[in-house]
Amino acid sequence: MMLEGKIAIITGASRGIGLVTAQLFVKHGAKVIGVYHDTQVESDEIDYYRVDITDNEAVKEFIKDIYKKYGRIDILVNNAGITSDNLTKNMTNEDFVKVLNTNLVGPFNITKYVGPIMQAQHYGSIINIASIVGVYGNIGQANYAASKAGLIGLTHTWSKEFAMKDGNVRVNAVAPGYTMTDMLSTVPKDLLEQFKKQTLLNRLAEPIDIANTVLFLASNYSNYITDEVINVNGGMKL
Ligand SMILES: NC(=O)c1ccc[n+]([C@@H]2O[C@H](COP(=O)([O-])OP(=O)(O)OC[C@H]3O[C@@H](n4cnc5c(N)ncnc54)[C@H](O)[C@@H]3O)[C@@H](O)[C@H]2O)c1
């Protein structure tokens, strides 16, 4: 029980890495508030809310309601994210901005309200789900790479801002390698095979590989770790 009694918000908790993280948090005693946008989800153990994280007003109301209902927010996992791949020369400005809006503005919208709550209660752990692509860049992913590199920049900024005044708020990022979720459904099989060969551990990640690291960062087992980016990529370089 690494998160006994903790209140955790996880965005993008309806499937993939977010869902597995939410289930793991529940197993470790947390009350999980799961945010999703598209598919309708129901669960006895996770409190789901449908919120578009790109909508600042909706996020503001959501956080206000959550704080009123649960009284505190101990953990925030900024996990929701999308891709819309194309070579830069073919990428529309709409597709560039759409990905930035979800992957970068979305976490900003939530954290600007959650960070001060954590700072005032002198306790909190924020985990941003970045990507190996934000660390190395990748062909056909200018929008995604920019968003995830930006999220790493926000991690370094928020760890400083929310630690002020004895805030005791830790902010870290996890940069996963290729992970078997719906997000990879548009990636050709032969490319996935190539990525596997580029990985020292000779396999792509399962969501639980990422969730275990998020659990560690959310828990007090990491309570002197902040401002870090942890690569969880099986030794892959891009
Ligand atoms: N799968 C991978 O290979 C991989 C690798 C590195 C990083 N990541 C990152 O991990 C995170 C989770 O990825 P995944 O593979 O589980 O994705 P996924 O596509 O399986 O799930 C995405 C989740 O985000 C939510 N979401 C999307 N737009 C939203 C919005 N505007 N408001 C609220 N929720 C929204 C969806 O409802 C869904 O729950 C993402 O940030 C992704 O960029 C994934």
The ligand as an ORCA input file, in Angstrom:
! r2SCAN-3c Opt
* xyz 0 1
  N       1.974      4.624    -26.178
  C       3.201      5.062    -26.354
  O       3.997      4.481    -27.117
  C       3.700      6.272    -25.617
  C       5.082      6.524    -25.596
  C       5.549      7.651    -24.930
  C       4.664      8.490    -24.278
  N       3.329      8.233    -24.321
  C       2.444      9.181    -23.650
  O       1.731      8.511    -22.633
  C       0.452      9.122    -22.444
  C      -0.643      8.061    -22.533
  O      -0.552      7.456    -23.809
  P      -1.400      6.167    -24.218
  O      -0.572      5.441    -25.203
  O      -1.900      5.462    -23.010
  O      -2.598      6.896    -24.991
  P      -4.093      6.420    -25.369
  O      -4.349      6.963    -26.705
  O      -4.258      4.965    -25.125
  O      -4.968      7.208    -24.268
  C      -5.047      8.606    -24.290
  C      -5.950      9.104    -23.178
  O      -5.951     10.535    -23.213
  C      -7.288     11.025    -23.131
  N      -7.394     12.318    -23.797
  C      -7.016     12.660    -25.077
  N      -7.312     13.952    -25.332
  C      -7.862     14.459    -24.186
  C      -8.389     15.734    -23.821
  N      -8.395     16.776    -24.664
  N      -8.900     15.890    -22.568
  C      -8.918     14.839    -21.681
  N      -8.419     13.612    -21.973
  C      -7.920     13.425    -23.219
  C      -8.135      9.938    -23.809
  O      -9.488     10.012    -23.395
  C      -7.414      8.677    -23.300
  O      -7.920      8.355    -22.007
  C       0.331     10.200    -23.541
  O       0.679     11.450    -23.013
  C       1.371      9.759    -24.553
  O       1.846     10.839    -25.313
  C       2.826      7.140    -24.974
*
